[in-house]
Amino acid sequence: MIRHIVFFSALRKEDVEAVRTGLLALGNIPHSSLFEVTLNTKVDPLSDEIDVVVYAEFPDDAALAAYKAHPLYAQTTAKVKPLRELRYSADVVAGS
């Protein structure tokens, strides 16, 4: 299983909800076995620059590749990219 975790910060505070809402569209792409978009609770003062987190699970590399190749992925990226400042992504194999 591949865990796909992406951290975003909004360019402006007032865009945080628009970033979250825009990223929710990615949940309509098939291939993931779990998909979530959540706001960072900012409990840890060392990570308060992160506003939104995408967490998804994929059965294998092929499913993750198919997800990223889906047209809705490119559409969502085009919509959200102008609203964000930071984007950090990690894809990890569960249990490694």
VENQUIPE-V557908 format. One line per field, one symbol per residue. psi: psi as a letter, one per 20 degrees, with the letter a starting at -180 (. if undefined). Layout:
psi: ???
//
This chain:
psi: pppopppqqqhqgiighhgggghhhhiiprhqippqpqqpikhoiikiipgqpppqpqhrhhggghghiphhghggghghgiiqgqopqpoqppj.
//
